[in-house]
Amino acid sequence: MKKFRVGIVGLGHRGRYIVKLVKHSFECAEVVAACDIDPELWEKNQWQQSLPMKEQLPGVRFFENYDRMLEESELDLVLVETGADVHADFCIKALERNINVFSDIPSVANLAEAKRLWEAEQRSSARLMTGANPNEWGFVNAMVDLYNKGLLGEPYYMEAEYIHSSRNPGPANPLIVHSPWRKKLQPIRYCTHSLGPLLRITKEPLRYVICIGTGVHINPDAVKDDMQIALFQTESGVTIRLLRNGACRAFIGLHSYRVFGTKGYFERIDSRGNTPPAVRFRSDELYGADTITELPHLLMPNEYIENPNAGGHGGADYALFDHMFKAMTAGEDMPITLRDGLIMTLPGIYAVNSLKQGGAKVTIHYPWEPEFDADIKLIDEE
Ligand SMILES: NC(=O)c1ccc[n+]([C@@H]2O[C@H](COP(=O)([O-])OP(=O)(O)OC[C@H]3O[C@@H](n4cnc5c(N)ncnc54)[C@H](O)[C@@H]3O)[C@@H](O)[C@H]2O)c1
């Protein structure tokens, strides 16, 4: 069987993990090339690694120059694991050479990039897979199944929070020292982990947003709000409230979601101290489920429970690649498309625009809509 030739750009903490997952867990793939502008990440041992990457990936050719890697490696797939605010140009260059792309999230940093990336994929014979791992969690599949079976009715109000305990730069926190984007990215822009799962059960894209921030109270040197809160709305009024943090001293579980539907309710509330995460629902439509009913807490998607290779964010990382490689083998569209990535990424960029206007209501558009071009000028240049 011909193996997919895989290259990676970005050997930060996430890239190092992802490239090893692909190398060790997927027989259909062969990692042949790796690229970073910092050769020390290849040559020298790094945080949480037992050996330098060059020893962990023998036979893999290392490049400091991305264009050269694309030119000289005959790749079928590039893994884009550069910082959260610099994905699009790497993706575009690969698509222009008809090389498939796995891009981590958020998909783009601004509207102009979204337009260029969208058009590059339209012109390409290759496709982009959005690396939205929370979309793959078992409890998210359970929520989608409840929805598809009509047990929740139609969602009209939803909530999500992604609260990451405060990390301050320093030797105890090498991640933030090495990854500049972690210090400066507006929290609300890192919205894909929260919006992605909820948009799986939302029929319309998000159309409006208002967003406010708390300002800085915890660390006077911080360059972003301690907390940002956005209200997103679809044209028919379906509303999502999203809470994201900059600095935060709560130290609670990271990801919570609530879905209020016309015929039921679903929630996944993450851990609080010794209280483990809980997944619950109720439904008008299911005999015996008219009071709140607890479901098993599933991070691992059901189909991988017995798979010793399945790992990474509770198995969600493995699921992303398994689904992607199966689709590539079958010649099918990517399971989480570029369009999916943009509808979970762009609302965060519009939210920052609302934030800058003190919470003004802003209308969201997408690259496949005629109004988008005017927004590029208005929103990007703010
Ligand atoms: N899905 C998840 O659960 C999850 C978790 C963590 C991070 N992420 C995403 O993974 C991505 C990487 O995160 P990270 O923390 O490892 O970032 P990072 O900033 O630590 O690493 C990015 C790497 O890209 C390299 N790079 C930058 N420009 C380059 C260029 N022109 N050519 C070659 N290399 C270049 C940098 O030198 C750096 O080593 C981000 O997009 C982040 O949002 C996703």
The ligand as an ORCA input file, in Angstrom:
! r2SCAN-3c Opt
* xyz 0 1
  N      -6.046     21.574     19.290
  C      -5.438     21.631     20.475
  O      -5.833     21.014     21.429
  C      -4.231     22.488     20.582
  C      -3.451     22.495     21.750
  C      -2.301     23.307     21.778
  C      -1.986     24.071     20.663
  N      -2.787     24.043     19.573
  C      -2.467     24.784     18.350
  O      -1.272     24.222     17.846
  C      -0.519     25.213     17.193
  C       0.902     25.202     17.715
  O       0.907     25.517     19.082
  P       2.258     25.551     19.914
  O       1.910     25.889     21.301
  O       3.039     24.334     19.646
  O       2.952     26.827     19.220
  P       4.454     27.313     19.336
  O       4.437     28.793     19.110
  O       5.076     26.773     20.566
  O       5.160     26.589     18.099
  C       5.040     27.045     16.791
  C       6.331     26.742     16.060
  O       6.211     27.241     14.729
  C       7.513     27.678     14.346
  N       7.442     28.593     13.202
  C       6.973     29.864     13.175
  N       7.142     30.410     11.957
  C       7.712     29.459     11.176
  C       8.142     29.420      9.828
  N       8.026     30.486      9.026
  N       8.644     28.282      9.349
  C       8.820     27.211     10.161
  N       8.445     27.180     11.463
  C       7.885     28.288     11.972
  C       8.047     28.358     15.590
  O       9.470     28.481     15.554
  C       7.562     27.436     16.681
  O       8.514     26.448     17.042
  C      -1.259     26.529     17.438
  O      -2.001     26.820     16.299
  C      -2.198     26.245     18.573
  O      -3.388     26.986     18.473
  C      -3.887     23.259     19.510
*
